[in-house]
Amino acid sequence: MRRILMTTVAALTLAGPALAEWNPDGPVRLWIGYGAGGGTDVQGRTLSKEIEALRGWQVIPENKAGDDGLVMSAQLMAEEPDGQTLGFAITTTYDFAPMNSDSLAPEDFTYITTTAGSQMAVLARSESGWETLDDLKAAAEAGEDIVWANWGTQVEAGAEIVARALGIDVNHLRTQGGRGVLNALVAMDANVGWGGGVQKPLVEAGQLNILASAEDKPVVLAPEKPTLQDMGIDLNLGYQYIITAPAGMPDEIRDEIAGVVSEILSNPDSETRQFIEKQYPPAPIVTQGKALRDQILTNYEANVGMMQALTE
């Protein structure tokens, strides 16, 4: 069976300081596609502050949460591609979520730069005693109701793929972002869920256990835990954080914005870089220009195949 979800493992090749050939004509709005308090929100707000300090641009972050980033993306698509309005979300907002929309397509956006990669993992409360997916399976077979917290359609499909591979039934609970998954687990509204990296404090505090990695390699917090692929489940849900704009943005504007972000992320004293190193280790992931666009379009086609396979 071919790999269901292809991802590009971007090398950390950070560009040097960009020449200031373009400057915004007024405030830049950075629309964050998820709610307050999650990893996307913290990154977006910290990066906005550092861009303003570095370039003098006024960058105004604003949360536009909903429907796995589609709420923000639908509004972004209608804006002028002049660099005054940008989006900040995750790559699945563009290489998966458009499948659920009649009005959006991956080609509707300019892809500027990624900033970091996920640490996707299957999580459970420590008090459950579950350490592995086999423990989850045993609990389900013993009659325990399994409620899986998901923040979007793609990870919900992934949860269903894992459940089918284990031969168990799960109930799906939709949350608002990764922080919503953690809240559902802590509040005992769900007993299993996905974490993309924001789970780090609760794992380190012993409140949550990582059962398996949903990346193509073990996650940093639990290097001893297998990947889903190690267990014969052909699934990789890793993603990157991404800055976008409406389609048609001139290359010089795209490259100037990308260069500013690269300059910040290449600075070891950058607050944004330090947040990424702590929350999404080991370091920033920067992919830009044509390589980033090609990554999005390739992954979109792979995700279409994944959803088709799920319905067979």
Solvent accessible surface area in square Angstrom, and as a share of the most:
residue,aa,sasa,rsa
1,M,181,0.81
2,R,146,0.53
3,R,91,0.33
4,I,12,0.06
5,L,5,0.02
6,M,75,0.34
7,T,33,0.19
8,T,60,0.35
9,V,107,0.61
10,A,17,0.13
11,A,68,0.53
12,L,73,0.36
13,T,100,0.58
14,L,45,0.22
15,A,45,0.35
16,G,48,0.46
17,P,102,0.64
18,A,27,0.21
19,L,138,0.68
20,A,67,0.52
21,E,133,0.59
22,W,38,0.13
23,N,86,0.44
24,P,20,0.12
25,D,136,0.71
26,G,37,0.36
27,P,61,0.39
28,V,3,0.02
29,R,91,0.33
30,L,4,0.02
31,W,11,0.04
32,I,0,0.00
33,G,0,0.00
34,Y,24,0.09
35,G,29,0.28
36,A,79,0.61
37,G,35,0.33
38,G,13,0.13
39,G,7,0.07
40,T,11,0.06
41,D,8,0.04
42,V,53,0.31
43,Q,2,0.01
44,G,0,0.00
45,R,100,0.37
46,T,15,0.09
47,L,1,0.01
48,S,3,0.02
49,K,113,0.48
50,E,29,0.13
51,I,10,0.05
52,E,74,0.33
53,A,90,0.69
54,L,73,0.37
55,R,54,0.20
56,G,62,0.59
57,W,16,0.06
58,Q,93,0.41
59,V,12,0.07
60,I,75,0.38
61,P,34,0.21
62,E,75,0.34
63,N,44,0.23
64,K,35,0.15
65,A,40,0.31
66,G,14,0.14
67,D,82,0.42
68,D,14,0.07
69,G,0,0.00
70,L,13,0.06
71,V,61,0.35
72,M,0,0.00
73,S,1,0.00
74,A,46,0.35
75,Q,74,0.33
76,L,0,0.00
77,M,65,0.29
78,A,87,0.67
79,E,51,0.23
80,E,121,0.54
81,P,36,0.23
82,D,59,0.31
83,G,0,0.00
84,Q,33,0.15
85,T,3,0.02
86,L,9,0.04
87,G,0,0.00
88,F,1,0.00
89,A,0,0.00
90,I,7,0.04
91,T,3,0.02
92,T,8,0.05
93,T,1,0.00
94,Y,1,0.00
95,D,5,0.02
96,F,1,0.00
97,A,0,0.00
98,P,5,0.03
99,M,57,0.25
100,N,81,0.42
101,S,28,0.18
102,D,162,0.84
103,S,80,0.52
104,L,13,0.07
105,A,36,0.28
106,P,3,0.02
107,E,93,0.42
108,D,39,0.20
109,F,2,0.01
110,T,18,0.10
111,Y,6,0.02
112,I,0,0.00
113,T,0,0.00
114,T,1,0.00
115,T,0,0.00
116,A,0,0.00
117,G,8,0.07
118,S,8,0.05
119,Q,19,0.09
120,M,0,0.00
121,A,0,0.00
122,V,0,0.00
123,L,0,0.00
124,A,0,0.00
125,R,30,0.11
126,S,32,0.20
127,E,128,0.58
128,S,39,0.25
129,G,50,0.48
130,W,17,0.06
131,E,85,0.38
132,T,51,0.30
133,L,0,0.00
134,D,91,0.47
135,D,50,0.26
136,L,0,0.00
137,K,70,0.29
138,A,58,0.45
139,A,14,0.11
140,A,21,0.16
141,E,117,0.52
142,A,91,0.70
143,G,60,0.57
144,E,86,0.39
145,D,104,0.54
146,I,3,0.02
147,V,37,0.21
148,W,0,0.00
149,A,0,0.00
150,N,0,0.00
151,W,19,0.07
152,G,1,0.01
153,T,36,0.21
154,Q,7,0.03
155,V,6,0.04
156,E,47,0.21
157,A,7,0.05
158,G,0,0.00
159,A,0,0.00
160,E,49,0.22
161,I,25,0.13
162,V,0,0.00
163,A,1,0.01
164,R,134,0.49
165,A,61,0.47
166,L,16,0.08
167,G,65,0.63
168,I,16,0.08
169,D,133,0.69
170,V,20,0.11
171,N,86,0.44
172,H,64,0.29
173,L,60,0.30
174,R,113,0.41
175,T,18,0.11
176,Q,130,0.58
177,G,10,0.10
178,G,21,0.20
179,R,93,0.34
180,G,13,0.12
181,V,0,0.00
182,L,2,0.01
183,N,87,0.44
184,A,8,0.06
185,L,0,0.00
186,V,74,0.42
187,A,64,0.50
188,M,123,0.55
189,D,90,0.46
190,A,3,0.02
191,N,15,0.08
192,V,0,0.00
193,G,0,0.00
194,W,0,0.00
195,G,1,0.01
196,G,3,0.03
197,G,2,0.02
198,V,13,0.07
199,Q,1,0.01
200,K,29,0.12
201,P,73,0.46
202,L,35,0.17
203,V,27,0.15
204,E,108,0.48
205,A,72,0.56
206,G,45,0.44
207,Q,89,0.39
208,L,3,0.02
209,N,27,0.14
210,I,6,0.03
211,L,1,0.00
212,A,0,0.00
213,S,0,0.00
214,A,0,0.00
215,E,20,0.09
216,D,52,0.27
217,K,110,0.47
218,P,58,0.37
219,V,4,0.02
220,V,77,0.44
221,L,53,0.26
222,A,7,0.05
223,P,91,0.57
224,E,127,0.57
225,K,28,0.12
226,P,48,0.30
227,T,4,0.03
228,L,0,0.00
229,Q,54,0.24
230,D,102,0.53
231,M,68,0.30
232,G,69,0.66
233,I,10,0.05
234,D,32,0.17
235,L,0,0.00
236,N,2,0.01
237,L,1,0.01
238,G,9,0.08
239,Y,15,0.06
240,Q,16,0.07
241,Y,7,0.03
242,I,0,0.00
243,I,2,0.01
244,T,0,0.00
245,A,0,0.00
246,P,2,0.01
247,A,45,0.35
248,G,63,0.61
249,M,11,0.05
250,P,54,0.34
251,D,83,0.43
252,E,102,0.46
253,I,16,0.08
254,R,49,0.18
255,D,70,0.36
256,E,6,0.03
257,I,3,0.01
258,A,3,0.03
259,G,6,0.06
260,V,0,0.00
261,V,0,0.00
262,S,0,0.00
263,E,35,0.16
264,I,10,0.05
265,L,0,0.00
266,S,48,0.31
267,N,65,0.33
268,P,94,0.59
269,D,113,0.59
270,S,4,0.03
271,E,83,0.37
272,T,1,0.00
273,R,38,0.14
274,Q,89,0.39
275,F,39,0.16
276,I,0,0.00
277,E,62,0.28
278,K,127,0.54
279,Q,18,0.08
280,Y,3,0.01
281,P,20,0.12
282,P,109,0.68
283,A,22,0.17
284,P,1,0.01
285,I,43,0.22
286,V,7,0.04
287,T,14,0.08
288,Q,49,0.22
289,G,14,0.13
290,K,151,0.64
291,A,61,0.47
292,L,0,0.00
293,R,91,0.33
294,D,59,0.31
295,Q,7,0.03
296,I,0,0.00
297,L,49,0.24
298,T,67,0.39
299,N,8,0.04
300,Y,42,0.16
301,E,114,0.51
302,A,2,0.01
303,N,0,0.00
304,V,38,0.22
305,G,15,0.15
306,M,2,0.01
307,M,48,0.21
308,Q,110,0.49
309,A,43,0.34
310,L,26,0.13
311,T,116,0.67
312,E,171,0.77
